[in-house]
Amino acid sequence: MEYLRQTVGSDKLSDVFDLPAALRNRKVQVIILPAEDNVAEVPKRKRQFDFVDAPTLPDSFFDPLPEEELQAWGL
């Protein structure tokens, strides 16, 4: 595969690329590789959702909060 690798001043690239501040006003290496025409498409994976193995919640968990706690939360 043919490629080109060259060291240039970053000011020559400023018209082509929006360089980060760390790469401005210094020498940088440019590597040019041919683009691949036949890029294999990566199959999408299905997301798998599972339930967490946790203890069951007690019935008191669903009871309303005491009035003092509701007022503390401004509810």
Steps between C-alpha positions, in 0.01 A plus 500: 500500500633839409499780753653842554651620826632853529589750772357848436424817689146491638430845348486327157212283627291775658301557178412129479459393863379666819802408710483485879697769681769249604587435133507861378827682421717191506622227271269203456514172311245436230431144389288442191352154443268389220135477602347155494221467245353179634449561868324204659188607685509398862178322596303673772484313826169455674487639849412246760321615811509290811345536840723559800507224756405697807291427805131581473388831642290485816139616478583793728724639227189611311333665799468880482771702673426652841376858493829634648704356212258630238532850648879470515503433124247777438233261377 
